[in-house]
Amino acid sequence: VGALALSAGIVATEIPYAQTQNRAPFRSATELVSVYATVQDRERRLVPDLRQEDFIVTDNGKEQPITFFSNEVSPFTVIILLDRSGSMVEHQPVVRDAASAFVRQMLPEDKARVGNFGNRIWFNPPDFSSNRQELLSVLRAPSGSAGASPVWLALDQSLNYLSGLEGRRVVLMLTDGHDAPGRNHMRTSFKDVS
């Protein structure tokens, strides 16, 4: 999986107090925002070899300077989040096979954890791993869940695990999208995680 990394920033300055004629000093900081893009043509083929000049980054309609550009393949950290609820029981072989195919395509620098949700929410292995065999073993293990479907709560917990990590962060959720948390689950809505 290839991607481009762009960073756009706003350059700010500090005006010394003496120049403000008894006004409070103006202070600001530079904030960089990473933008990862995967570009495909009309036939859905990846478009490699793009240059910085091929992109425009805007914020609320105002063009922002691109301060860093790379078209190198950049690794990602992913949580593969699987719906193990009652409504997905008959689809578990397809879900497992799709998740396994994804793991097999991961590059050596990519890292993943497998999240599961149903009556409970759990993640394995304990840390993000690049070991494909370990991840495939987790996917083959019996899930032992059903019943409730806390979609948004599971997504929220996944985002918490990814927060604070550097680089590309992804949640790949395989679900029917029906949010039906159990009595023991905290109520979480799409708005809470968006």
Secondary structure, DSSP 8 states (H G I E B T S, - for coil): ---EEEEEEE----B-GGGGSSS--B----EEEEEEE--B-TT--B-----GGG--EEETTEEE-EEEEE-S---EEEEEEEE-SGGGGGGHHHHHHHHHHHHHH--TT-EEEEEEESSSEEEEEEEEE--HHHHHHHHHS-----S-B-HHHHHHHHHHHHTT--SEEEEEEES----B--TTS----HHHH-
